[in-house]
Amino acid sequence: MKNTLNNVEEIAAAHLCMGCGACAGLYPDHVEMVETLEQARRPRCITNVAKQGTIAEQTIKVCPGRQITYPSTENCEQIEETLLDEWGPVLEIWEGHAENHELRFRGSSGGVVNALAHYCIEKGGMQGALHTKARKDIPYLNRSAISTNLEELLEASGSRYAPSSPCDRLYEVESASKPLVFIGKPCDVAAASMAAQSRPELKKNLGLTIGIFCAGVPSVSATFDLMSHLGSTDATDANDLKELRYRGHGWPGEMTVVPNNPEDQKNYASISYAAGWGDILQKKRQWRCHMCADHTGELADISIGDPWYRAIASGEKGSSLVVVRTRRGQRILREAIANGFVSAEKRPLSTLPDSQENLLRVRGAIWGRTITLRALRVPFPRYNGLKLFPVWVKQLSLREKLQSFYGTTLRVVRKRLYRPERWTYFSVRAGVDKGA
């Protein structure tokens, strides 16, 4: 395995790509994102990027798979030091929901993500929101889209536990006449934030960044497994599929296949979110997600997830856990509440760790996994500015600490991480069309 990575395709070959699409979003004439069957989306160079020094350098610089730099918070006011090392900057924690009943019903939790976007478009002077939607022609695949009204936001409501690359349209944010909301996974927000550091127009037009709590990206193959479990006789046939819902339509919502032919609905079924994620989808996450230290969007203005700190009553309407990380996020949330777009109440700081205990343990394991990869001379991501060792010491038991070494060694062997990543480009029309 090469230690020197000269372009984004080599980063992907080193098992470090997260599929965010930032490389394609900054240089759409040189890089495109393509679907793969067993991994997330991957970059494909249209031109010989390796020979174009500036482009190669810039795409590597903004790649969150290779490296993420977290700014110093030493001089930031109101940052809660009690959460900083383990959860990143936190100003406030709220629990609430969208005031729009349809947004709340369709949303994965309380619909606050799209409610904030709706406020920014209607009252905040922003042009739209860049986020992820299901493709209308192939509902099991995702696409990046810019929504400019409530109807379009409703189309994007609910989780998309499948590969997505919202950063692949950053060039449209950069050239927009007004700011936009950016909504994505923590790695997507990190990529957009790093790209904005060297792109003044992009920085100006990122009006609000919203990070969605994430435990990893399942592959297209995992989606096929889910669809087959739910009764689809040919999971690859998009013509039979009207909609694939991962969550929403209730809280926490069920994973449901909706066929085009209503007469076929008796052959389809739903599965609970817990079973669909725990028994099927999470088994096929890309390797880079196992090395992720930020599952809650620490570089976002606002990050949003589920308030799992309490039991959810049967039939309960959705509710979102809202983590305010910047003053801009604080201002916009309070304006959205004051203008009737969001209903929310403040919660104590302990609500965040109580809601996401599993994510804290995963973060704690990253230091041990990194040391193991370094010792085995396997490429690993860098997290500049994160204190991972204290979390490893404090949060993991002795057994878990040892497992962070031993388990990683086994994965290196089983997944052949010492060899370049191989993937198959997936073409919907032609099925599997070429390898890489």
Residue pairs with C-beta under 8 A, 6 or more apart in sequence:
1 14
1 377
1 378
1 379
1 417
1 418
1 419
1 420
2 10
2 13
2 14
3 377
3 379
5 11
5 14
5 16
5 60
5 66
5 379
6 50
6 56
6 60
7 45
7 49
7 50
7 56
7 59
7 60
8 17
8 23
8 31
8 43
8 45
8 49
8 59
8 60
8 63
9 43
9 44
9 45
9 49
11 17
11 60
11 63
11 65
11 66
12 42
12 43
12 65
12 421
12 423
13 420
13 421
14 379
14 420
14 421
15 287
15 288
15 378
15 379
15 415
15 417
15 421
16 63
16 65
16 66
16 288
16 379
16 380
16 381
17 39
17 40
17 42
17 43
17 63
17 65
17 286
17 288
17 421
18 40
18 64
18 65
18 187
18 191
18 217
18 286
18 288
18 289
18 292
19 33
19 39
19 40
19 41
19 42
19 163
19 164
19 165
19 217
19 286
20 64
20 65
20 165
20 166
20 167
20 184
20 185
20 187
20 188
20 190
20 191
21 33
21 41
21 43
21 144
21 165
21 166
21 167
21 168
21 169
21 170
21 188
21 191
22 59
22 62
22 63
22 64
22 167
22 168
22 170
22 188
22 191
22 192
22 194
22 195
23 31
23 43
23 59
23 62
23 63
24 31
24 32
24 33
24 43
24 165
24 167
24 168
25 167
25 168
25 169
25 170
25 171
25 195
26 58
26 59
26 62
26 170
26 171
26 195
26 199
27 49
27 55
27 58
27 59
28 168
28 171
29 46
29 47
30 45
30 46
30 47
30 49
30 52
30 55
31 43
31 44
31 45
31 46
31 49
31 59
32 43
32 44
32 46
32 168
33 41
33 42
33 43
33 44
33 165
33 168
34 41
34 42
34 43
34 44
34 425
34 426
35 41
35 141
35 163
35 220
35 425
35 426
35 427
35 428
36 42
36 163
36 219
36 220
36 423
36 424
36 425
36 426
37 219
37 220
37 221
37 423
37 424
37 426
37 432
38 219
38 220
38 221
38 284
38 423
38 424
39 163
39 219
39 286
39 421
39 423
40 163
40 217
40 219
40 286
41 163
41 164
41 165
42 423
42 425
42 436
44 425
44 436
49 55
49 56
49 59
50 56
58 198
60 66
61 194
61 198
62 191
62 194
62 195
62 198
63 191
64 187
64 188
64 190
64 191
64 194
65 187
65 288
65 381
66 381
66 382
67 381
67 382
67 383
67 384
68 187
68 190
68 194
68 294
68 299
68 381
68 382
68 383
68 384
69 194
69 384
69 385
70 88
70 298
70 299
70 383
70 384
70 385
70 386
71 385
72 385
73 79
73 84
73 89
76 89
78 91
78 327
79 89
79 90
79 91
80 90
80 91
80 349
82 349
83 90
83 349
83 352
83 353
84 90
85 387
85 390
85 391
86 353
86 360
86 363
86 391
86 395
87 296
87 298
87 323
87 352
87 353
87 360
88 294
88 296
88 298
88 299
88 325
89 298
89 325
89 326
90 323
90 324
90 325
90 349
90 352
91 324
91 325
91 326
91 327
91 329
91 330
92 323
92 324
92 330
92 346
93 321
93 322
93 323
93 324
93 346
93 347
93 348
93 349
93 351
93 352
94 321
94 322
94 324
94 333
94 344
94 345
94 346
94 347
95 307
95 319
95 320
95 321
95 322
95 344
95 345
95 347
95 351
96 110
96 112
96 319
96 320
96 322
96 337
96 342
96 343
96 344
96 345
97 104
97 109
97 110
97 111
97 112
97 115
97 317
97 318
97 319
97 320
97 342
97 343
97 344
98 104
98 107
98 110
98 111
98 112
98 114
98 115
98 118
98 341
98 342
98 343
99 115
99 340
99 341
99 342
99 343
100 111
100 115
100 118
100 150
100 341
102 154
103 111
103 114
103 115
103 118
103 150
103 153
103 154
103 157
104 110
104 111
104 115
104 317
104 318
105 111
105 248
105 249
105 250
105 317
105 318
106 154
106 157
106 158
106 248
106 249
107 113
107 114
107 157
107 158
107 248
107 318
107 320
108 157
108 158
108 159
108 246
108 247
108 248
108 251
108 252
108 253
108 306
108 318
109 251
109 252
109 304
109 305
109 306
109 307
109 318
109 319
109 320
109 321
110 251
110 317
110 318
110 319
110 320
111 157
111 318
111 320
112 304
112 320
112 322
112 342
112 344
113 183
113 210
113 212
113 304
113 320
114 129
114 153
114 154
114 156
114 157
115 336
115 341
115 342
116 181
116 208
116 210
116 302
116 332
116 333
116 336
116 341
116 342
117 129
117 131
117 147
117 153
117 181
117 183
117 210
118 150
118 153
118 341
119 332
119 335
119 336
119 339
119 341
119 342
120 126
120 129
120 181
120 207
120 208
120 332
121 127
121 128
121 129
121 147
121 148
121 149
121 153
121 181
122 150
122 341
123 335
123 339
123 341
124 207
124 208
124 332
124 335
125 178
125 179
126 178
126 179
126 180
126 181
126 207
126 208
127 146
127 148
127 176
127 177
127 178
127 179
127 180
128 146
128 147
128 148
128 180
128 181
129 146
129 147
129 148
129 153
129 180
129 181
129 182
129 183
130 144
130 145
130 146
130 166
130 169
130 170
130 172
130 173
130 180
130 181
130 182
130 183
131 144
131 145
131 147
131 156
131 166
131 181
131 182
131 183
131 184
132 142
132 143
132 144
132 145
132 156
132 160
132 164
132 166
132 183
132 184
133 142
133 143
133 144
133 145
133 147
133 155
133 156
133 160
134 140
134 141
134 142
134 143
134 160
134 243
134 244
135 141
135 142
135 143
137 238
138 238
138 241
138 428
139 238
139 241
139 242
139 243
139 244
140 162
140 220
140 223
140 224
140 227
140 235
140 238
140 241
140 244
141 162
141 163
141 220
141 428
142 160
142 162
142 163
142 164
142 165
144 164
144 165
144 166
144 167
144 168
144 169
145 152
145 156
145 169
146 169
146 172
146 180
147 153
147 155
147 156
157 248
158 245
158 246
158 247
158 248
158 249
158 253
159 246
159 247
159 248
159 253
160 246
161 217
161 218
161 223
161 246
161 247
161 277
161 281
162 217
162 218
162 220
162 222
162 223
162 246
163 217
163 218
163 219
163 220
164 184
164 185
164 188
164 217
165 188
166 182
166 183
166 184
166 188
167 184
167 188
167 191
167 192
167 195
170 192
170 195
170 202
173 180
173 182
173 202
173 205
173 206
174 199
174 201
174 202
174 205
175 201
176 205
178 205
178 207
179 204
179 205
179 206
179 207
179 208
180 205
180 206
180 207
181 207
181 208
181 209
181 210
182 188
182 189
182 192
182 206
182 208
182 209
182 210
183 209
183 210
183 212
184 192
184 210
184 211
184 212
185 211
185 212
185 214
185 217
185 297
186 211
186 212
186 213
186 214
186 292
186 294
186 295
186 296
186 297
186 298
186 299
186 300
186 303
187 214
187 292
187 294
188 211
189 209
189 210
189 211
189 297
189 299
189 300
190 294
190 299
192 202
192 206
192 209
193 206
193 209
193 299
195 202
196 202
196 203
196 206
197 203
208 301
208 302
208 328
208 329
208 332
209 299
209 300
209 301
209 302
210 297
210 300
210 301
210 302
210 303
210 304
211 296
211 297
211 298
211 299
211 300
211 302
211 303
211 304
212 297
212 303
212 304
212 305
213 295
213 296
213 297
213 303
213 304
213 305
213 306
213 356
213 359
214 292
214 295
214 297
215 277
215 282
215 289
215 295
215 358
215 359
215 362
216 282
216 285
216 286
216 289
216 290
216 292
217 285
217 286
217 289
218 281
218 282
218 284
218 285
219 284
219 285
219 286
220 426
221 284
222 280
222 281
222 283
222 284
222 285
223 235
223 244
223 281
224 235
224 236
225 235
225 280
225 281
225 284
226 255
226 271
226 276
226 280
226 281
227 235
227 241
227 244
227 257
228 235
229 271
229 280
230 255
230 256
230 257
230 268
230 269
230 270
230 271
231 257
231 267
231 268
231 269
232 240
232 241
232 257
232 268
233 240
233 267
234 240
236 431
238 428
239 260
240 259
240 260
240 261
240 264
241 257
241 258
241 259
241 260
242 258
242 259
242 260
243 256
243 257
243 258
244 256
244 257
244 258
245 253
245 254
245 255
245 256
245 258
246 253
246 255
246 273
246 276
247 253
247 254
247 255
247 273
249 256
250 315
250 318
251 312
251 316
251 317
251 318
251 319
252 273
252 274
252 306
252 312
252 318
253 273
254 270
254 271
254 272
254 273
254 276
255 270
255 271
255 272
255 273
255 276
256 268
256 269
256 270
256 271
257 268
257 269
258 265
258 268
259 265
259 267
259 268
271 280
287 411
287 415
287 417
287 421
288 381
290 369
290 411
291 366
291 369
291 370
291 373
291 380
291 381
292 362
292 366
293 363
293 366
293 383
293 386
293 388
294 363
294 383
294 386
295 356
295 359
295 362
295 363
296 303
296 305
296 323
296 352
296 356
296 359
297 303
297 323
297 325
298 325
299 325
300 325
300 329
301 324
301 325
301 326
301 328
301 329
301 332
302 322
302 323
302 324
302 325
302 326
302 329
302 332
302 333
303 322
303 323
303 325
304 320
304 321
304 322
304 323
305 320
305 321
305 323
305 355
305 356
306 320
306 321
306 355
307 319
307 320
307 321
307 347
307 351
307 355
308 354
308 355
308 356
309 351
309 354
309 355
321 347
321 351
321 352
321 355
322 333
322 344
323 352
324 330
324 333
333 342
333 344
336 342
337 343
337 344
353 360
360 391
360 395
361 395
361 396
361 400
363 388
363 391
363 395
364 391
364 392
364 394
364 395
364 396
364 400
365 392
365 396
365 400
365 403
365 404
366 383
366 388
366 392
367 388
367 389
367 391
367 392
367 404
368 392
368 396
368 401
368 404
368 405
368 408
369 380
369 404
369 407
369 408
370 380
370 381
370 388
371 405
372 404
372 405
372 408
372 409
372 412
373 379
373 380
373 408
373 412
373 417
374 380
376 409
376 412
376 418
377 418
378 412
378 417
378 418
392 401
392 404
396 404
411 417
412 418
422 435
422 436
423 435
423 436
424 432
424 434
424 435
424 436
425 432
425 433
425 434
425 435
425 436
426 432
426 433
427 433
